[in-house]
Amino acid sequence: MPNNSKEIVGVILSGGLSRRMNNRDKSLIPLANKPLFEHVLDRFSPQCDTIIISSNSDNEQLASYGLPIIKDSLEGFLGPLAGLLASIEWVKRHQPETQWIASVPVDTPFLPTDLVSTLYQSVHDNESTLACAVSNGRTHPVIGLWPIELLTDLRIAITKEDIRKIDLWTSRYEVSHPGFNYKTIDPFFNINCDEDLVQAEALLSKQN
């Protein structure tokens, strides 16, 4: 168990294209004059010692951030579980002392600044295997804390059991669900379409 959240590797999941946004790379869509990726990075990077990007893109702009870009190790664009698998494999090779990764999607610009520490504290307090975030009663399976020791189990689940949904896989473990309740802005508000982008712009302007 790490002594603090900074010993946890943070993974920004940026593996997919948005069908509802003309198949654009979400990570580079501008929001308030900077790429969506930067909004997530600004909030997430202070919470972890290392940040990596899960992406199958060869985009030079994403590469310009100087962070490791981890492509899926399995073929077929199998979704966020495949991104988690490749990220855990990378950590196992490059930072073998690390025991945890925390994951967030690239389309959540309002992430809590205490996300990682809260996830870790929840695992510790509840003696659970992993943790997934909740806001006002809604679970966000992609936003979680994952033990590196589940590497083999995850690979088997994807390749042998054909599991694609995160919550279907996590249902076999003890999962804690720390709550991030809100009154105005959902900290896990995610951008799936142009209307969401407009709403996010408005929310950001209220914050500034």
C-alpha positions in Angstrom: 0.0 0.0 0.0 1.4 3.4 -0.9 1.9 6.0 1.8 0.2 8.7 -0.2 -1.7 9.2 -3.5 1.4 10.5 -5.2 2.7 6.9 -5.4 -0.2 6.1 -7.7 0.2 6.4 -11.5 -2.6 8.4 -13.1 -4.0 7.3 -16.5 -6.0 9.6 -18.7 -8.2 7.4 -20.9 -8.2 9.0 -24.4 -8.6 6.0 -26.6 -11.8 6.6 -28.5 -13.4 8.8 -31.1 -16.7 10.5 -30.4 -19.4 9.4 -32.9 -21.7 12.2 -31.7 -18.9 14.8 -32.3 -18.1 13.8 -35.9 -15.5 11.2 -34.8 -13.2 13.9 -33.6 -10.4 13.2 -31.1 -12.0 14.4 -27.9 -8.7 15.1 -26.2 -7.9 18.0 -28.6 -11.4 19.6 -28.8 -11.0 23.2 -27.6 -12.8 24.2 -24.4 -12.4 27.8 -23.2 -9.4 28.3 -25.5 -7.4 25.2 -24.6 -7.7 21.5 -25.5 -10.0 19.4 -23.3 -7.0 17.2 -22.5 -5.3 20.2 -20.7 -8.3 20.8 -18.5 -8.2 17.2 -17.3 -4.4 17.2 -17.0 -4.4 20.5 -14.9 -6.7 18.9 -12.4 -5.3 15.4 -12.4 -1.6 15.7 -12.6 -1.0 17.4 -9.1 -2.7 14.3 -7.6 -0.3 11.7 -9.0 3.5 11.3 -9.3 3.3 10.0 -12.8 0.7 10.6 -15.6 0.4 8.5 -18.7 -2.1 8.7 -21.6 -4.0 5.7 -22.8 -4.5 6.5 -26.5 -4.3 4.7 -29.9 -3.8 8.1 -31.7 -0.6 9.1 -33.4 -1.5 12.8 -33.1 1.6 15.0 -32.7 -0.2 17.5 -30.6 -1.0 14.9 -28.0 2.6 13.7 -28.1 3.8 17.2 -27.6 2.8 17.0 -23.9 5.8 14.8 -23.3 3.9 12.1 -21.4 4.0 8.4 -22.2 1.3 7.4 -24.6 0.2 3.8 -24.2 -1.5 2.1 -27.1 -3.8 -0.9 -26.5 -1.8 -4.1 -26.4 -4.9 -6.0 -27.7 -6.2 -5.4 -31.3 -9.7 -4.4 -32.1 -10.3 -1.1 -30.1 -11.9 -3.0 -27.3 -12.8 -0.1 -25.1 -11.6 1.3 -21.8 -10.9 -2.1 -20.2 -8.3 -2.6 -22.9 -6.8 0.8 -22.1 -6.6 -0.1 -18.5 -4.9 -3.4 -19.3 -2.2 -1.7 -21.4 -1.7 0.9 -18.8 -1.3 -1.6 -16.0 1.2 -3.6 -18.2 3.2 -0.4 -18.8 3.3 0.3 -15.0 4.4 -3.2 -14.4 7.3 -2.9 -16.8 8.4 0.7 -16.0 7.5 1.3 -12.4 7.3 -2.2 -10.9 7.2 -0.9 -7.3 3.9 0.9 -8.0 0.8 -0.9 -6.7 -2.0 1.2 -8.0 -3.3 3.2 -11.0 -6.0 5.8 -11.0 -8.0 6.4 -14.2 -10.1 9.2 -15.5 -11.6 9.9 -19.0 -10.3 12.7 -21.1 -13.8 14.3 -21.3 -14.3 15.3 -17.7 -13.0 18.9 -17.2 -14.3 19.4 -13.7 -12.5 16.6 -11.9 -12.3 17.0 -8.1 -8.9 18.0 -6.9 -9.0 15.4 -4.1 -10.2 12.6 -6.4 -7.2 10.3 -6.1 -6.7 10.7 -2.3 -10.4 10.1 -1.7 -10.4 6.9 -3.9 -7.4 5.6 -2.0 -8.8 6.5 1.4 -12.0 4.7 0.5 -10.1 1.5 -0.4 -8.1 1.7 2.8 -11.1 2.4 5.0 -13.4 -0.3 3.5 -10.6 -2.8 2.8 -12.0 -3.2 -0.7 -10.2 -4.4 -3.8 -10.7 -1.3 -5.8 -12.8 1.9 -5.8 -15.1 3.7 -8.3 -16.3 7.3 -7.9 -19.9 8.2 -7.3 -21.6 11.7 -7.6 -25.1 12.2 -6.3 -25.8 8.5 -6.4 -24.5 7.9 -9.9 -21.5 5.5 -10.3 -18.8 6.4 -12.8 -17.1 3.0 -13.6 -14.2 4.6 -15.7 -13.2 6.9 -12.8 -11.5 4.5 -10.4 -8.5 3.2 -8.5 -7.2 -0.2 -9.7 -4.6 -2.5 -8.1 -1.8 -3.6 -10.4 -2.1 -7.2 -9.0 -5.3 -7.6 -11.1 -3.3 -7.6 -14.3 -3.7 -11.3 -15.1 -7.4 -11.4 -14.1 -8.1 -8.4 -16.3 -6.3 -9.9 -19.3 -8.3 -13.2 -18.9 -11.6 -11.3 -18.5 -11.0 -9.5 -21.8 -9.4 -12.2 -23.9 -11.1 -15.4 -22.6 -14.4 -14.1 -21.2 -15.0 -11.4 -23.8 -15.9 -8.8 -21.2 -16.0 -5.2 -22.4 -17.9 -3.3 -19.7 -16.0 -2.1 -16.7 -18.8 -2.6 -14.2 -19.4 -6.1 -15.4 -15.8 -6.9 -14.7 -15.6 -5.1 -11.3 -18.8 -6.7 -10.1 -16.8 -9.8 -9.1 -14.7 -7.8 -6.6 -15.2 -5.8 -3.4 -15.7 -2.3 -4.7 -15.9 0.9 -2.6 -17.9 3.8 -3.9 -16.7 7.1 -2.4 -19.3 9.9 -3.0 -18.5 13.3 -4.5 -21.8 15.1 -4.0 -22.5 18.5 -5.6 -25.1 21.2 -5.7 -24.2 23.0 -9.0 -21.6 21.3 -11.1 -21.2 17.5 -11.3 -17.4 17.0 -10.9 -17.7 14.1 -13.4 -19.7 16.0 -16.0 -18.5 14.5 -19.3 -18.6 15.9 -22.8 -20.3 13.6 -25.3 -21.7 16.0 -27.8 -21.5 19.7 -28.9 -24.4 20.6 -26.6 -22.3 19.3 -23.6 -19.4 21.4 -24.9 -21.5 24.6 -24.8 -22.8 23.7 -21.3 -19.2 23.2 -20.1 -18.2 26.6 -21.5 -21.0 28.2 -19.6 -20.1 26.4 -16.3 -16.4 27.4 -16.7 -17.3 31.0 -17.2 -19.3 31.0 -13.9 -16.3 29.6 -12.1 -14.0 32.4 -13.4 
